[in-house]
């Protein structure tokens, strides 16, 4: 069984990144989250779209406790990275391969909320520097700013859009509906 273990909405009003008991998701994102909206600015390192507004495919982010534990182990940390340290809105338990879900997969919650997977969440270099300041290697060695990007390149979580509005609470179960090509398309290409 897959369940929600931690929730966060990130805003300038909560610099401590306090976990929420529940979150409300509307079709334009999480109420109270800085990533809410149908549009977002292109990333500054995107040379083709730099300075433009584009469709927001990052209304929510999710990662699993199993992925965080593996990333932490691969970095050689003396503890486990917390979901708030990688700014995940949802942290799930029971989904060790969450990051491998294909685009188009659905996360469905008891309230009727459906989150549509858009893409893999790429590791950020600024997170690596922040983690370097907060965590220590268990062997006493230096934690490099690039350690997070290297350790999380295949398990950094997912981002997506809200397909059906609803609420989610800590402890809720999650049904994962993995995207599969329609049978008629598989037959045509088969």
Secondary structure as UniProt FT lines:
FT   STRAND          3..7
FT   TURN            12..13
FT   TURN            15..16
FT   STRAND          22..26
FT   TURN            27..28
FT   STRAND          29..30
FT   TURN            31..32
FT   TURN            34..35
FT   STRAND          39..41
FT   TURN            44..45
FT   TURN            47..51
FT   STRAND          53..55
FT   STRAND          60..64
FT   HELIX           65..75
FT   HELIX           83..86
FT   STRAND          90..93
FT   TURN            96..97
FT   HELIX           98..100
FT   TURN            103..104
FT   STRAND          106..109
FT   TURN            110..111
FT   STRAND          114..120
FT   HELIX           125..134
FT   TURN            138..139
FT   TURN            145..146
FT   HELIX           147..151
FT   TURN            152..155
FT   STRAND          158..164
FT   STRAND          166..169
FT   TURN            170..171
FT   STRAND          173..177
FT   HELIX           183..189
//
